[in-house]
Amino acid sequence: MGSMGAGRPGRDEQAAAEVAALVARARAAQAVAAGYDQAMLDAMVVACGWAIIEPARNRSLAELAVRDTGLGTVQDKVVKNHRKTLGLLRDLKGAVSTGVLAERPELGITEIARPVGVVCAVVPSTNPGATPANNIINALKCGNAIILSPSPKGASTSALLLQYMHSALDAVGAPRDLVQMLPTPVTKALSSELMRQCDLVVVTGSQSNVRAGYSSGTPALGVGAGNVAVIVDGSADFADAACKVMQSKTFDNATSCSSENSLIVVESAWAPMRAALEREGAVLLDAAQKATLQAAMFPGGHLSPAITAQSVERVCEVAGLADARLRAARCLVVEEEGYGACAPFSGEKLSPVLTLYRARDFDHAVEIMRGIYAYMGNGHSCGIHTRDAAQVERLGHEMTVCRVIVNQAHAIANGGSFDNGLPFSLTMGCGTWGRNSFSENLNYRHFMNTTRIVRPIPPREPTLEDIFGEHWAAHGRG
């Protein structure tokens, strides 16, 4: 790399120049897109959606992602690329993202949608196709340009995706420079420069990248750590709950931050839920097997990348677990009582390994859930399988999470599903609880500025009596 610039400690001037050239091209293209009407923006969106959904391209992306990252499974990535993109296109169809958003004559206000400019999207190795596609489509919907900063392992998938996206942009007559990526090898210096020089940073992935985004000096949308805990109470449909938990926990070898990591089962549900999980292919480890797995999964107390998004058979191989019954399981289950660094299975595992807690009652289950989130995953989401509406409301009012997923497969539902009302997304804001600047599923509105024309209206100034009357009556004017 180049020499460090005088007076700019820690900044690589060669990286700064390389990124500046990309950003200049992006700004020129974005100036064109800023003049597009809604029909042209939507044409770009649909074209780029088909660029990843088309079956042959979808499979090529999935195969390349698994080959080069070693994470997840091809078929599940095909499903993810398809569902996440199709759902996003459904959400965007008919949505207004340029021109007048709203007229509020009673307030004298007209709201106008405007682009944010050039977006930097830092994308993870776990979803090197679906996540950048989601970001690209949302950015284009609002007339922005976007530059990807992929993970080193996922760079080849992002490069192939860009080829498909460029062909799509060609088809509708839009400039290719609306969608770019950093040159490979992608370095921290290049990624840091892109964060500095763009107009909006969107970060999905490691907490170190999220922190870098928030400290870049550019407005940033980063997400907190996942570590989903789900309660099963005595009123649940145990067969349905077990089926959905296993569907979610095993999908794409648990690459999703929304996969269940801990299942908290109240006493009245313990035996039937255990049996239902076993029928779905979950296998419980004994104490010795748990200790062996823990040593392999958490060397030095930190999750091993050798385990991340691997099959059960591979996890067993890495851990040295030779038991044929374990290797044939859909999911490995360990029982736990504690939470925190002293109980690493209480944290995020990003693998088909599920931690099982036994709670005395619902109060105890909530106490365990709070303890888990105090350690990891605060703000992200939690879940519950129940028929008791009061239990659901309690979680919504008491848990420091941005989503409470009810009677659903968590990893499928949390990022939007065709049978719930959340926007389709691969980036879930965790609010201030997760040290994030937003608490929604990332969606196209986050890629938009709003200009407000403000006209005079008849005054609406209240009297002192209007505001303080009740206070004076109750407490006097002292």
C-alpha positions as CSV (number, residue, x, y, z in Angstrom):
1,M,0.0,0.0,0.0
2,G,1.1,3.6,-0.3
3,S,2.8,5.8,2.2
4,M,0.9,7.5,5.0
5,G,-0.1,11.1,4.4
6,A,1.5,13.8,6.6
7,G,-0.9,15.2,9.1
8,R,-3.4,12.3,8.6
9,P,-2.2,9.6,11.0
10,G,-3.5,6.1,10.2
11,R,-4.9,7.1,6.7
12,D,-3.5,5.3,3.7
13,E,-3.3,7.8,0.8
14,Q,-3.3,5.1,-1.9
15,A,-6.5,3.6,-0.5
16,A,-8.0,7.1,-0.3
17,A,-7.2,7.8,-3.9
18,E,-8.6,4.4,-5.1
19,V,-11.8,5.0,-3.2
20,A,-12.1,8.6,-4.4
21,A,-12.0,7.4,-8.0
22,L,-14.9,5.0,-7.3
23,V,-16.9,7.5,-5.4
24,A,-16.4,10.1,-8.2
25,R,-17.8,7.6,-10.7
26,A,-20.7,6.8,-8.3
27,R,-21.5,10.5,-7.9
28,A,-21.6,11.1,-11.6
29,A,-24.0,8.1,-12.1
30,Q,-26.1,9.1,-9.1
31,A,-26.6,12.6,-10.5
32,V,-28.2,10.9,-13.5
33,A,-30.4,8.7,-11.3
34,A,-31.5,11.7,-9.2
35,G,-33.4,12.8,-12.3
36,Y,-35.3,9.5,-12.8
37,D,-39.0,9.4,-12.3
38,Q,-40.7,6.7,-10.3
39,A,-41.2,4.4,-13.3
40,M,-37.5,4.4,-14.1
41,L,-36.5,3.8,-10.5
42,D,-38.9,0.9,-10.4
43,A,-37.6,-0.5,-13.7
44,M,-34.1,-0.6,-12.2
45,V,-35.5,-2.4,-9.1
46,V,-37.3,-5.1,-11.0
47,A,-34.4,-5.6,-13.4
48,C,-31.9,-6.0,-10.6
49,G,-34.3,-8.3,-8.7
50,W,-34.6,-10.6,-11.7
51,A,-30.8,-10.5,-11.9
52,I,-30.6,-12.6,-8.7
53,I,-33.9,-14.5,-8.8
54,E,-33.5,-16.0,-12.3
55,P,-32.9,-19.6,-11.4
56,A,-29.6,-20.3,-13.2
57,R,-28.0,-17.1,-11.9
58,N,-29.4,-17.7,-8.4
59,R,-27.8,-21.2,-8.3
60,S,-24.5,-20.0,-9.7
61,L,-24.4,-17.4,-6.9
62,A,-25.3,-19.9,-4.2
63,E,-22.7,-22.5,-5.4
64,L,-20.0,-19.9,-5.6
65,A,-20.8,-18.6,-2.1
66,V,-20.6,-22.0,-0.5
67,R,-17.5,-22.9,-2.5
68,D,-15.5,-19.8,-1.6
69,T,-16.8,-19.1,2.0
70,G,-17.3,-22.7,3.1
71,L,-20.5,-21.5,4.9
72,G,-24.0,-22.8,4.7
73,T,-25.6,-25.0,2.0
74,V,-26.3,-24.4,-1.7
75,Q,-30.0,-25.2,-1.7
76,D,-30.8,-23.0,1.3
77,K,-28.9,-20.1,-0.2
78,V,-30.9,-20.6,-3.4
79,V,-34.1,-20.4,-1.3
80,K,-32.8,-17.4,0.6
81,N,-31.8,-15.5,-2.5
82,H,-35.2,-16.2,-4.0
83,R,-37.5,-15.5,-1.0
84,K,-35.7,-12.5,0.4
85,T,-35.5,-10.8,-3.0
86,L,-39.1,-11.7,-4.0
87,G,-40.4,-10.4,-0.6
88,L,-38.4,-7.2,-1.0
89,L,-39.8,-6.6,-4.5
90,R,-43.3,-7.2,-3.1
91,D,-42.6,-4.5,-0.4
92,L,-41.3,-2.1,-3.0
93,K,-44.0,-2.5,-5.6
94,G,-46.1,0.7,-5.6
95,A,-44.0,2.4,-2.9
96,V,-43.3,6.1,-3.5
97,S,-39.6,6.9,-3.3
98,T,-39.2,10.0,-5.4
99,G,-41.3,13.2,-5.7
100,V,-44.1,14.1,-3.3
101,L,-44.5,11.6,-0.5
102,A,-47.3,13.4,1.3
103,E,-49.3,16.6,1.3
104,R,-50.4,17.8,4.8
105,P,-52.4,20.9,4.2
106,E,-53.6,21.2,7.8
107,L,-49.9,21.6,8.7
108,G,-48.8,23.5,5.6
109,I,-46.2,20.8,4.9
110,T,-45.3,19.0,1.7
111,E,-42.9,16.0,2.0
112,I,-40.6,15.2,-0.9
113,A,-38.5,12.1,-1.2
114,R,-34.8,12.7,-2.0
115,P,-31.8,10.4,-2.5
116,V,-29.1,10.1,0.2
117,G,-26.4,10.0,-2.4
118,V,-23.6,7.3,-2.4
119,V,-24.1,4.4,-0.1
120,C,-21.4,2.2,1.3
121,A,-22.6,-1.3,2.1
122,V,-20.4,-3.5,4.2
123,V,-21.7,-7.1,3.6
124,P,-20.9,-10.4,5.4
125,S,-19.5,-13.7,4.2
126,T,-22.6,-15.5,5.6
127,N,-24.9,-14.0,2.9
128,P,-22.7,-12.7,0.1
129,G,-25.5,-12.8,-2.4
130,A,-28.8,-12.0,-0.7
131,T,-27.5,-9.2,1.6
132,P,-25.8,-7.1,-1.1
133,A,-28.7,-7.7,-3.5
134,N,-31.1,-6.4,-0.8
135,N,-28.9,-3.3,-0.2
136,I,-28.5,-2.6,-4.0
137,I,-32.3,-2.8,-4.7
138,N,-33.2,-0.6,-1.7
139,A,-30.5,2.0,-2.7
140,L,-31.6,2.1,-6.4
141,K,-35.3,2.4,-5.4
142,C,-34.5,5.8,-4.0
143,G,-32.2,7.0,-6.8
144,N,-28.9,6.3,-5.0
145,A,-25.6,4.9,-6.1
146,I,-24.0,2.1,-4.0
147,I,-20.5,0.7,-3.5
148,L,-20.1,-2.7,-1.8
149,S,-17.4,-3.6,0.6
150,P,-17.6,-7.4,0.7
151,S,-15.8,-9.8,3.1
152,P,-12.7,-11.3,1.6
153,K,-14.3,-14.8,1.3
154,G,-17.5,-13.3,-0.1
155,A,-15.9,-11.0,-2.7
156,S,-16.1,-13.5,-5.6
157,T,-19.9,-13.9,-5.0
158,S,-20.4,-10.1,-4.8
159,A,-18.3,-9.7,-8.0
160,L,-20.5,-12.2,-9.9
161,L,-23.6,-10.5,-8.5
162,L,-22.4,-7.2,-9.9
163,Q,-21.9,-8.7,-13.3
164,Y,-25.6,-9.7,-13.2
165,M,-26.7,-6.3,-11.9
166,H,-24.7,-4.5,-14.5
167,S,-26.4,-6.5,-17.3
168,A,-29.7,-5.6,-15.7
169,L,-28.9,-1.9,-15.6
170,D,-27.8,-2.1,-19.2
171,A,-31.2,-3.6,-20.1
172,V,-33.1,-0.6,-18.7
173,G,-30.6,2.1,-19.8
174,A,-29.2,3.0,-16.4
175,P,-25.4,3.7,-15.7
176,R,-23.4,0.7,-14.5
177,D,-21.6,2.9,-12.0
178,L,-24.7,3.1,-9.9
179,V,-23.5,-0.3,-8.5
180,Q,-19.9,-0.9,-7.8
181,M,-17.6,-2.7,-5.3
182,L,-14.2,-2.2,-3.9
183,P,-11.3,-3.8,-5.8
184,T,-10.0,-7.1,-4.5
185,P,-8.3,-7.9,-2.3
186,V,-10.6,-5.8,-0.1
187,T,-8.6,-4.4,2.8
188,K,-9.5,-2.6,6.0
189,A,-7.9,0.5,4.6
190,L,-10.2,0.5,1.5
191,S,-13.3,-0.3,3.5
192,S,-12.5,2.5,6.0
193,E,-12.0,5.0,3.2
194,L,-15.2,4.0,1.6
195,M,-17.0,4.6,4.9
196,R,-15.4,8.1,5.2
197,Q,-16.1,9.2,1.6
198,C,-19.6,8.0,1.0
199,D,-22.9,9.6,2.3
200,L,-24.4,6.7,4.2
201,V,-22.9,3.6,5.7
202,V,-24.9,0.4,6.0
203,V,-23.1,-2.4,7.9
204,T,-24.3,-6.0,8.2
205,G,-21.9,-8.4,9.9
206,S,-19.3,-8.4,12.6
207,Q,-19.5,-6.1,15.5
208,S,-16.0,-4.7,14.7
209,N,-17.3,-3.6,11.3
210,V,-20.4,-2.1,12.9
211,R,-18.3,-0.1,15.3
212,A,-16.1,1.0,12.4
213,G,-19.2,2.2,10.6
214,Y,-20.4,4.2,13.6
215,S,-17.0,5.8,14.2
216,S,-16.4,6.6,10.5
217,G,-17.8,10.2,10.7
218,T,-20.4,9.3,8.2
219,P,-24.1,8.6,9.1
220,A,-24.3,4.9,9.7
221,L,-26.9,2.1,10.0
222,G,-25.2,-0.8,11.8
223,V,-26.8,-3.8,13.6
224,G,-26.3,-5.4,17.0
225,A,-25.2,-9.0,17.7
226,G,-27.9,-11.7,17.5
227,N,-28.4,-14.3,20.1
228,V,-32.0,-15.3,19.9
229,A,-33.7,-16.9,22.9
230,V,-37.2,-18.4,22.6
231,I,-39.6,-19.4,25.3
232,V,-41.9,-22.4,25.1
233,D,-44.7,-22.5,27.6
234,G,-47.2,-25.2,28.6
235,S,-49.9,-23.9,26.3
236,A,-47.8,-24.3,23.1
237,D,-48.4,-26.7,20.3
238,F,-45.3,-28.7,20.9
239,A,-45.2,-30.5,17.6
240,D,-45.6,-27.2,15.7
241,A,-43.0,-25.4,17.9
242,A,-40.4,-28.1,17.5
243,C,-40.9,-28.3,13.7
244,K,-40.5,-24.5,13.4
245,V,-37.5,-24.3,15.7
246,M,-35.7,-27.0,13.8
247,Q,-36.6,-25.5,10.4
248,S,-35.2,-22.2,11.5
249,K,-32.2,-23.6,13.5
250,T,-30.9,-25.8,10.6
251,F,-31.6,-23.5,7.7
252,D,-28.4,-22.7,5.8
253,N,-26.5,-24.3,8.8
254,A,-27.7,-21.5,11.0
255,T,-25.8,-18.6,9.2
256,S,-28.7,-16.3,10.2
257,C,-28.3,-13.9,13.2
258,S,-32.0,-14.7,13.7
259,S,-31.6,-18.4,14.3
260,E,-32.6,-19.7,17.7
261,N,-29.6,-20.1,20.0
262,S,-31.4,-20.9,23.2
263,L,-34.7,-22.5,23.9
264,I,-36.2,-21.8,27.4
265,V,-38.8,-24.4,28.2
266,V,-41.1,-24.1,31.2
267,E,-41.5,-27.1,33.5
268,S,-45.0,-28.0,32.2
269,A,-43.7,-28.1,28.7
270,W,-40.4,-29.8,29.4
271,A,-41.1,-33.5,28.6
272,P,-43.4,-33.0,25.6
273,M,-41.2,-30.4,24.0
274,R,-38.1,-32.6,24.5
275,A,-39.9,-35.5,22.8
276,A,-41.1,-33.2,20.0
277,L,-37.6,-32.0,19.3
278,E,-36.3,-35.5,19.3
279,R,-38.9,-36.5,16.7
280,E,-37.6,-33.6,14.5
281,G,-34.1,-35.0,14.6
282,A,-32.5,-33.1,17.6
283,V,-30.1,-35.1,19.7
284,L,-29.2,-34.2,23.3
285,L,-25.5,-34.5,24.3
286,D,-24.5,-36.0,27.6
287,A,-22.2,-34.1,30.0
288,A,-19.0,-35.5,28.6
289,Q,-20.0,-34.9,25.0
290,K,-21.1,-31.3,25.9
291,A,-17.6,-30.7,27.5
292,T,-15.9,-32.0,24.4
293,L,-18.0,-29.8,22.1
294,Q,-17.5,-26.8,24.2
295,A,-13.7,-27.1,24.1
296,A,-13.9,-27.3,20.3
297,M,-16.5,-24.5,19.8
298,F,-15.2,-22.0,22.2
299,P,-11.4,-22.2,22.4
300,G,-10.2,-19.4,24.6
301,G,-13.9,-18.6,25.3
302,H,-14.5,-17.3,21.7
303,L,-16.6,-19.0,19.0
304,S,-14.4,-20.9,16.6
305,P,-14.7,-20.0,12.9
306,A,-14.2,-23.8,12.2
307,I,-17.7,-24.4,13.6
308,T,-19.5,-21.4,12.0
309,A,-22.3,-22.4,9.5
310,Q,-21.1,-26.0,9.3
311,S,-23.2,-29.1,9.1
312,V,-23.8,-31.2,12.2
313,E,-21.5,-33.9,10.7
314,R,-18.7,-31.3,10.3
315,V,-19.2,-29.9,13.8
316,C,-18.8,-33.4,15.2
317,E,-15.7,-34.0,13.1
318,V,-14.1,-30.8,14.3
319,A,-15.0,-31.6,17.9
320,G,-13.9,-35.2,17.7
321,L,-17.4,-36.6,18.5
322,A,-17.5,-40.0,17.0
323,D,-20.9,-41.0,18.1
324,A,-22.8,-42.1,15.0
325,R,-26.1,-40.9,16.5
326,L,-24.8,-37.4,16.9
327,R,-23.3,-37.2,13.4
328,A,-26.7,-38.2,11.9
329,A,-28.6,-35.6,13.9
330,R,-30.3,-32.5,12.3
331,C,-29.3,-30.5,15.3
332,L,-27.2,-31.0,18.4
333,V,-28.7,-30.0,21.8
334,V,-27.0,-29.1,25.0
335,E,-28.6,-28.4,28.4
336,E,-27.5,-25.4,30.3
337,E,-28.3,-23.6,33.5
338,G,-26.1,-20.5,33.6
339,Y,-25.4,-17.7,31.2
340,G,-22.6,-15.3,30.5
341,A,-18.9,-15.9,29.7
342,C,-18.8,-18.7,32.2
343,A,-21.4,-20.5,30.1
344,P,-20.4,-20.0,26.5
345,F,-23.3,-22.1,25.1
346,S,-25.6,-19.2,26.3
347,G,-24.1,-17.1,23.5
348,E,-24.5,-17.0,19.7
349,K,-23.3,-20.2,18.0
350,L,-24.0,-19.6,14.3
351,S,-24.2,-23.4,13.9
352,P,-26.8,-26.2,14.3
353,V,-26.3,-26.3,18.0
354,L,-29.2,-25.4,20.3
355,T,-29.0,-24.7,24.0
356,L,-31.9,-25.9,26.2
357,Y,-32.9,-24.3,29.5
358,R,-35.4,-25.7,31.9
359,A,-37.5,-23.0,33.7
360,R,-39.7,-23.5,36.8
361,D,-42.4,-21.3,35.4
362,F,-42.9,-18.3,33.0
363,D,-41.4,-15.8,35.5
364,H,-38.3,-18.0,35.7
365,A,-38.2,-18.2,31.9
366,V,-38.2,-14.4,31.5
367,E,-35.5,-14.2,34.2
368,I,-33.3,-16.6,32.2
369,M,-34.0,-14.7,28.9
370,R,-33.0,-11.4,30.6
371,G,-29.8,-13.1,31.8
372,I,-29.0,-14.3,28.3
373,Y,-29.5,-10.9,26.7
374,A,-27.5,-9.2,29.4
375,Y,-24.6,-11.3,28.1
376,M,-25.2,-11.2,24.4
377,G,-27.9,-10.2,21.9
378,N,-29.6,-7.4,23.7
379,G,-32.0,-5.4,21.4
380,H,-32.2,-7.9,18.6
381,S,-35.2,-10.2,19.0
382,C,-36.8,-12.9,21.1
383,G,-39.5,-15.4,20.5
384,I,-42.2,-17.4,22.1
385,H,-44.4,-20.4,21.4
386,T,-47.6,-20.1,23.3
387,R,-51.4,-19.8,23.1
388,D,-51.4,-17.3,26.0
389,A,-51.7,-13.7,24.6
390,A,-50.8,-12.3,28.0
391,Q,-47.4,-13.9,27.9
392,V,-46.8,-12.4,24.5
393,E,-47.7,-8.9,25.7
394,R,-45.5,-9.3,28.7
395,L,-42.4,-9.9,26.5
396,G,-43.3,-7.0,24.3
397,H,-43.5,-4.6,27.3
398,E,-40.7,-6.0,29.3
399,M,-37.9,-7.5,27.1
400,T,-35.3,-5.1,25.7
401,V,-35.7,-6.3,22.1
402,C,-37.0,-4.8,18.9
403,R,-39.0,-7.8,17.7
404,V,-41.0,-10.5,19.6
405,I,-41.7,-13.4,17.2
406,V,-44.8,-15.4,18.1
407,N,-45.3,-19.0,17.1
408,Q,-43.1,-18.8,14.0
409,A,-39.7,-20.1,12.7
410,H,-37.6,-17.3,14.0
411,A,-34.9,-17.1,11.3
412,I,-37.6,-17.2,8.6
413,A,-39.9,-14.7,10.3
414,N,-37.6,-12.1,11.8
415,G,-36.3,-10.7,8.5
416,G,-39.8,-10.5,7.0
417,S,-42.0,-13.3,5.8
418,F,-45.0,-13.7,3.5
419,D,-47.1,-14.5,6.5
420,N,-46.2,-11.6,8.8
421,G,-46.0,-7.9,8.4
422,L,-42.3,-7.2,8.8
423,P,-40.4,-5.7,5.8
424,F,-38.2,-8.2,4.1
425,S,-34.7,-7.5,5.1
426,L,-31.4,-9.2,6.0
427,T,-30.4,-6.3,8.4
428,M,-32.2,-6.0,11.7
429,G,-31.8,-2.8,13.7
430,C,-31.5,-3.4,17.5
431,G,-32.2,0.1,18.8
432,T,-30.2,1.7,21.6
433,W,-30.3,-1.6,23.5
434,G,-28.0,-3.1,20.8
435,R,-26.1,0.2,20.4
436,N,-27.8,0.9,17.1
437,S,-29.2,4.1,15.6
438,F,-32.4,2.4,14.4
439,S,-34.8,-0.3,15.6
440,E,-36.6,-1.5,12.5
441,N,-35.8,-4.0,9.8
442,L,-33.7,-2.1,7.3
443,N,-35.9,-1.0,4.4
444,Y,-36.0,1.5,1.5
445,R,-37.0,4.4,3.7
446,H,-33.6,4.2,5.4
447,F,-32.0,5.0,1.9
448,M,-34.1,8.2,1.5
449,N,-33.8,11.8,2.7
450,T,-37.0,13.8,3.1
451,T,-37.3,17.5,2.2
452,R,-40.3,19.4,3.8
453,I,-41.7,22.5,2.2
454,V,-43.2,24.5,5.1
455,R,-46.0,27.1,4.4
456,P,-47.6,29.4,6.9
457,I,-50.9,28.2,8.5
458,P,-53.3,29.9,11.0
459,P,-51.5,30.2,14.4
460,R,-52.0,27.3,16.8
461,E,-50.5,28.9,19.9
462,P,-52.1,27.5,23.1
463,T,-53.0,29.6,26.2
464,L,-51.3,29.0,29.5
465,E,-54.6,27.6,30.8
466,D,-54.6,25.0,28.0
467,I,-51.3,23.7,29.0
468,F,-51.1,24.2,32.8
469,G,-54.8,24.3,33.8
470,E,-54.9,20.7,35.2
471,H,-51.5,21.1,36.9
472,W,-52.6,24.4,38.6
473,A,-55.9,22.8,39.7
474,A,-54.0,19.8,41.3
475,H,-50.9,21.5,42.6
476,G,-51.5,25.3,42.6
477,R,-49.3,27.9,41.0
478,G,-46.4,27.8,43.5
